Amino acid sequence: MAYETNSYSSISDMMTKLSTFAQANGWTQDHVEANQLFLTKSTVSVSFCWATSSPQFVGIFQQLAFLNSST
């Protein structure tokens, strides 16, 4: 099982590093914006959302498939 230790300066920086790590381990980055990250591997899709104005919390959502960024 792959793992990594790291530090980050913001939620956005953490998500960028998470995406880089995930892609290096077989995940696909489906969509990325200033406050969203969507990743998929095989039949598992997960999305992360956070407020850019006060990024203290991250919402994590599992979905059946990535269709597009608006679903």
For each residue, the residues with C-beta under 8 A, 3 or more apart:
1:
2: 21 24 25
3:
4: 21
5:
6: 17
7:
8: 11 13 14 17
9: 13
10: 13 14 55
11: 8 14 15 50 55 56 58
12: 15 16 34 35 50 52 55
13: 8 9 10 16 17
14: 8 10 11 17 18
15: 11 12 18 19 37 48 50 58
16: 12 13 19 20
17: 6 8 13 14 20 21
18: 14 15 21 22 37 48
19: 15 16 22 23 29 32 37 39
20: 16 17 23 24
21: 2 4 17 18 24 25
22: 18 19 25 27 29 39 41
23: 19 20 26 27 28 29
24: 2 20 21
25: 2 21 22
26: 23 41
27: 22 23 39 40 41
28: 23 39 40 41
29: 19 22 23 32 37 38 39
30: 38 39 40 45 66
31: 36 37 38 66 68 69
32: 19 29 36 37 38
33: 36 69
34: 12 52
35: 12 49 50 51 52 55
36: 31 32 33 47 48 49 69
37: 15 18 19 29 31 32 47 48
38: 29 30 31 32 45 46 47 48 66 69
39: 19 22 27 28 29 30 45 46 47
40: 27 28 30 44 45 46 65 66
41: 22 26 27 28 44
42:
43: 64 65
44: 40 41 62
45: 30 38 39 40 62 63 64 65 66
46: 38 39 40 60 61 62 63
47: 36 37 38 39 60 61 63 66
48: 15 18 36 37 38 58 59 60 61
49: 35 36 58 59 61
50: 11 12 15 35 55 57 58 59
51: 35 54 55 57
52: 12 34 35 55
53:
54: 51
55: 10 11 12 35 50 51 52 58
56: 11
57: 50 51
58: 11 15 48 49 50 55
59: 48 49 50
60: 46 47 48
61: 46 47 48 49
62: 44 45 46
63: 45 46 47 66
64: 43 45
65: 40 43 45
66: 30 31 38 40 45 47 63
67: 71
68: 31 71
69: 31 33 36 38
70:
71: 67 68
